[in-house]
Amino acid sequence: MTTLNRIYSNELKQQVIIEVQQHNRLISDVAKQYSVSAKTIYQWVRKKIINLYRI
């Protein structure tokens, strides 16, 4: 099985993060809607949270 490394725009990443954090949607649902893996979305959200609390 071959894996593809896709490059997603910052706008898409921001929209997906907003869907998860502000609209309280499940990562799995957002992943299906945007055709992005749930693992990828989890990593985006996690990175955003870490950056918010970085001192």
HELIX and SHEET records of a PDB file:
HELIX    1   1 ASN A   10  GLN A   21  1                                  12    
HELIX    2   2 ILE A   27  TYR A   34  1                                   8    
HELIX    3   3 ALA A   38  LEU A   52  1                                  15    
END                                                                             
